[in-house]
Amino acid sequence: YIIYNIYISLFFYQTSEKEGKEIKYGEEVEYQAEIKNVGRSLVEKQTYINIIDYIPDNMKPISAEYDTYVLDSETGTFRKETKTVDLSNKFIAEGETQDTKADVNLYAGIPMGEKISVKVKAKADLVYEKTDVRNTIIVKGNNIITKTSNVIKNTILPYNYNPSDPDNPNNPEPDDPFRAPMPDASDF
């Protein structure tokens, strides 16, 4: 008997319209990925994958929308479906942490030569100083070498952030959004 190790090849890349930009408290960011099955197999007609995303600290997950292919039992062909998952009520069980429990863990099928789209929405949480966040997406599955996407970077601005105005000493410092303006001497 000859046993073949068949590794399915996937291509994927992550994008975001807000990549590299500063975002404010409560502002939404949508991470998008397209995953294409570029492998060839004489045995498998479809590959099943897990799509995993640990949303960055200081970002709150909202939802995920993704495509998957399902086998139509009547026609024997694969049909694409789009599914949506609410992530806003993420529960972390005892013994788990934000770092060990993925915010997104989706299961999808992709036939050979086809592609699927994944959209993950998150929003910026409250921070007290400029905070850099980075997001990556991981794809893994049977007969697949685990792959990690490119990094999407953003900077979350502090709540009520206003850039310093050097000509106006009453303007709060950007890293201290809750500091009250200094009264002017003419106010006394």
N, C-alpha and C positions, 0 to 999 in steps of 0.2 A: 504494500500500500504506500501510496505517496500522500503525504499530508502537506498541504499548502498553507502557509501563514498568509492570510489575505488581510492587508491593511487598507481600509477605505481611506481615500484621500478627500479632505474637505478644504475648501477655501472660504475664508470669511474675514471681514473687516468691519470695524466699528466706526460710526460717525456720529456727530451731533452738531446741530446748527449753532450751538453755543460753545463749541470747543474753543478753549483758550480765553474765554471771556469772563469778566467779573459778573457775578450774579448776586441778587439781593435775597434777604430773608423771604421765604415763601415762594420764590420764583421757581418755576418748573424747568427741568432739563429733560429732554428726551434722548436717550441713547438708542441708536439704531444699528442693527447688524444684518447683513445679508450673508447667508450660509449656503454654499453650493456644494453638492456632492459631485466631485469630479473623478471619483474612483470607478473602477471596473471590477465586476465580480461575475463569475459564471454561476455562482451559488445564490447570492443574495440579490434580490431586485430592489430592495429598499434598505436603508440604514437607519437605525434608531439611535438618537443622540440625546444627551442631557445638555441643556444650556443653563449655565450657572453664572450668577452675578451676585457678588457681595457688594451691595450698594455702599459707597464710601461713608465713613463716619461723618456726621454733620449733614447728611442728606437723608430724607425720609422717603421710603419707597411708596409709590402710589399704585401703579398698575403695570402689567405686562401684556402685550398683544403679540401673538406669534402665529405663524402658519405651521401646519403639519399636513402630511398626506395620509389618507386612510384608504384602505382597500375597499372598493365597491364590490360587494359579493355578487351582485347581479351581472355586472359587466366584466369583472376581473381586472379592472383598471384602477389606478390610484386617482383619487380626487383630493384637491387641496381644500382645506378648511382653515378658517381663522378663528382663534380662540383668545379670550381675554381673561386675565386673572387679576383679582383685586388684591393688592399687596399692602393696603393702607392699615390693616389690622394685624400686622405681623406679631406673632406670639413667640417669645423665646422661653422654652421650657427650662426647668431647673437643671443646672449642670451645663447648659449651653450658654454661649456668649454671642455677641454681635459678630465676632470674628469667626466663630465655628459654625454658625447656622446661616446658610445662604439665604439672601432675601428673595432671590429668584432661582428656582430649580424646575425647569420645564423639560418635558419629554416630548420629542417630536420625531416624525419619520420623514426621510427625504429619499425618494427614488433616485437611481443613478441618473446623472445629467440634469437634475432639477435643483431649484433653489428655494429657500424659505426666507422670510423676513421676520425680524424680532424687534419690537419697540418696547423699551423699558422707560417708564416715567418715574421721576423722583423730584422732590422739591427741597430747596435749601432750608436747613434748620437754623435756629437762632445761634449766632456766634457773637463773641465780644471783641474779636480782633480778626483781621483778614486771615482767612483760612484756606489753604490750598487743598483741593480734593482731586482724586484720580480714580477713574473707573476703568475696569477691564471686564471682559466677558470670557468665560471658559467654556469650551465645547469638548465633551468626552463621550465615549461609548464603547461598545464591544468592537474589536478589530479597528479601533481608531486610536491614533496617537493623540493624547490630550494636547489641545492647542489653547493658547491664551491670545486674546486680541491685542491690538495696539491700545495704548492708553489715551483716554480722553481726560484732559485737565481743565479745571475751572478754579476760580477763586471766589469764595463766599465773602461778601462784605458784611461788616457788623450792622446790626439793626440800626436804622436811622442814620446810616453813614453819609457824611458830607465831607468832601475833600477839604483839607485845610486851606484857608484863605489867608496868606501871610499878611495881607493889608488889613485884616479884621481880627483883632485878638479875641473878640467875643465868639468867634466861630469855634465850636467844639473840635477837639482833636479827633481825627478819624478813628483812632484806636480806642477812644473813650466816648462812645455814643451817648452815654447817660450823664456826662458832665454838663452842669448848667452853665450857661454863658456868664461871663464875669460882668458885673454891673459897670456902667460907664461912670466916671467921676462926676459928671454933670448931673447924675441922678440923685446925688446927695444934697 
